[in-house]
Amino acid sequence: ARELCAVDICLSGSGHEERQAWWEQVRRCRRRPQARPIPTLPVAALLIPPDIRHKARMDSAVAKVKATLRRRGMTARQLFGERA
C-alpha cells in the first residue's frame, strides 16, 4: 500500500494513458512472462481510469474465483451445491 501511494504521488501529473504506457514499459523489463491481466494486479488502481475502475474490480474478483475453482477442480454448480 505504501508503495502504491508513493507511485501515485510520483505519477500525479500524468493521465491514465501515460500511466498505462509507463506500466507496460516496466512490465516488458521483467524476465518472466506477464500473463496476469492488469485488473488483477494491485497497481490496477493507478492504471485504470476512475470511470471504469468499479467494473475492473468486479472483473478481477470474477477472475480470482474462476482461478480458484480451476485450481480446486470444481465447477460453479458444485460450488453452489446445484445438482448437474
GIRA-V480763 format. One record per residue. OMEGA is omega in radians with two decimals (* if undefined). Layout:
OMEGA ; OMEGA
//
This chain:
3.12 ; -3.13 ; 3.12 ; 3.10 ; 3.14 ; 3.12 ; 3.12 ; 3.11 ; -3.14 ; -3.09 ; -3.02 ; -3.12 ; -3.08 ; 3.12 ; -3.09 ; 3.11 ; 3.12 ; 3.10 ; 3.13 ; 3.12 ; 3.11 ; -3.11 ; 3.11 ; 3.09 ; 3.11 ; -3.13 ; 3.13 ; 3.12 ; -3.11 ; 3.14 ; -3.13 ; 3.07 ; -3.10 ; -3.05 ; -3.09 ; 3.09 ; -3.08 ; -3.12 ; 3.14 ; -3.11 ; 3.09 ; -3.11 ; -3.10 ; -3.14 ; 3.14 ; -2.97 ; -3.05 ; 3.13 ; -3.08 ; -3.08 ; 3.10 ; -3.10 ; -3.13 ; 3.11 ; 3.14 ; 3.10 ; 3.12 ; 3.10 ; 3.11 ; 3.13 ; 3.12 ; 3.13 ; 3.12 ; 3.12 ; 3.13 ; 3.13 ; 3.12 ; 3.10 ; 3.14 ; -3.13 ; -3.14 ; 3.13 ; -3.11 ; 3.01 ; 3.11 ; 3.10 ; 3.13 ; -3.13 ; -3.09 ; 3.03 ; 3.10 ; 3.10 ; -3.10 ; *
//
